[in-house]
C-alpha cells in the first residue's frame, strides 16, 4: 500500500491535500515528509504547565496550521480544539484532547516516516 493510501486509512484527506497543491503528488509527499520534524520541533506534551501555557498554545497553533495545510485531518481537528480550549483557559480539557489524539498522531507520523 502506498503512503497516501495508508494515510487515507488513518483519516488524512490526501485528495484535498493534493488539490491544495494543484495535484502535485511529488510535492505533497515531500511536504508530508517534513511534517514529522516540524511536529517534533513544535511538540506539544500533555504534561504542559496548566497555569502558564502560552508556549503550548503557540506550538499547538503551529501544528494546527501545518496539519490543516496538508489536510492531515485528525491532527488538524484535534489541535483546532486544543487551541480553542487553551484560548478559553481550559487547559485540562485541552490536555484530554491531546491525550486522545496522541496515538493517532503517532500512527500518522510512523506511516510517513516508514515511507520517507
Secondary structure by P-SEA (a helix, b strand, c coil): ccaaaaaaaaccaaaaaaaaaccaaaaaaaaaaaaaaaaaaacccccccccccaaaaaaaaaaaaaaaaacccaaaaaaaaaaaaaaaccaaaaaaaaaaaaaaaaaaaaaaaaac
